[in-house]
Amino acid sequence: METREIINSKQREILALKNRLTANCSDIGDYKIIKSLEAKLKNEPAPYDTDELIAEREAVRQKINDLQDEIDKLEKEGN
């Protein structure tokens, strides 16, 4: 696989991961964070396990950062 193809593949994976963070249909989407915050502000129990949700979201963000680092390295090697 050529370098450009590898970079494009990693960029697509980053987009998919970012969508996972924001999509309403996602298991770790922003809406779950918002609903949990709303519940906390109303002194109600959180509708989701926020510790698990935050940990999963952090793992996804770390994967995004790792992929971006890999892309940066590939781009530097190509120049």
N, C-alpha and C positions, 0 to 999 in steps of 0.2 A: 504494500500500500504506500502510495506517495505521501510525502509530508503534508501537502495541502489537503489531501483526503483525510488524513489523521486529524489535522486541525479542524476541518469541517465537522468531522464526527464528534470530536470533543465539544465543539461549539453547540452542536445539536443536543448533546447530552446536558450541557449547561442550561439551555433553554427549557428542556424537559424538567430539569430539577427546579428551576425558577418557577415554572408553571405549577409544579407540585406544591410549592410554598404559597402560591396565591390563588389557585383555582378553588372555586366554591365546592367542587365535587371531590377535592383532595382529602385524603385522610389526615393531612397536617396543614390544611389551608389556613390562610389568614383569618377567615371567618370564625374558626374555632378559637383562635386567640381573642378575637373581638368579643365573641359570646362569653368567654370565660371572664374577660375584663368587665363586661357589663354585669355579669352575675356578682362579681366581687364588689363592684361599686354599689350594688343594691343589697349587699350583705346576704347574698344567696349562695348556695353551694355551686361550685363550678360544674358546668355540664360535661366537662371532659377532664381527663387526668392531665392536669397542666404540667406536672413534672415530666411525664412521658412525652407529651406533646412538644415541650420546649427542647428536650433532649434529642428527639427525632429531627426537629427543625435545625438545631445546631449541627447535627451530623450532616444534613443535606447542605447547609451553608459551607461546612468544611470541605465536602466533596466538590462543591462549586469552586472554592478557592484552590483546591488541589488541581482540578482540571485546568483552571486558568493559569496556574503556575506551569503546568505541562505545556500548554499552548505557548506561553511566553518563552519557555526554553526552546521549543521546536522552532519558533520564529527567529530567535537569536542564532540558532545553529544554521538556519537557512540563509542568513545574511552574511 
